[in-house]
Amino acid sequence: MYAIRLFFEKNDIGMFYFVNKKLQNKILDVFMKYITELGSTVFAVCICLFLILLRLFSSNQKLWLLMSANMILGQFITQTAKRLFNRPRPWKSLGWARVVKSVSCAYSFPSGHTCSAFSIALVLSSALPTISLVLFLLATLVGISRIYLGCHYPSDVLTGSMVSLFSYFLVNIFIC
């Protein structure tokens, strides 16, 4: 069991090093600071509010409920897991990690921004399948940005996306 954990930690740090250090350049520094905001709480709340307003003019009455419930459940799971696992941010654990954008929360696992971005992509893809590829590409870029900016390990990002998928299925089964 220890060997498996060591293998994953080594590869997690290796992938983090590649994205955080090897891809480093000034253009990506600016781009990643903006793209990461697509997974922020402010952006997620704005999307939910927009869908509530859109509900007034649309026949798709469940979309706003699905988005809101998925976001709330996903963030509840993510924030609870952060406090249970207490994994420090890479820039706190690795002396060589670059920090392009620091964050106030001390815990890394799982990524809340990635969870939000994939929650948005999942819900909007169900309503707008023609743009689902673009939505998932943007969500993936949010996840990569979290690694690039020094905020998360790749396993944090992967787990954040899986949490969004889990919450999406739960919301679809029990609410919508």
WONORPE-V661171 format. One record per pair of residues at least 24 apart in sequence whose C-alpha atoms are under 6 Angstrom apart, sorted by the first residue. I is the first residue (numbers start at 0). J is the second residue. Records with the same first field share a line. If there is no record, write none. Layout:
# WONORPE-V661171
I=J ; J
This chain:
# WONORPE-V661171
11=153
15=152
18=147
19=147
31=144
34=141
35=141 ; 144
38=112 ; 115 ; 116
39=112
66=122
69=166 ; 167
72=166
73=163 ; 166
77=109 ; 111
81=106 ; 108
88=150
90=149
97=149
98=148 ; 149
99=148
100=148
107=151
108=155
109=155 ; 158 ; 159
110=155 ; 156 ; 159
113=142 ; 156 ; 159 ; 160
114=159 ; 160 ; 163
117=160
118=163
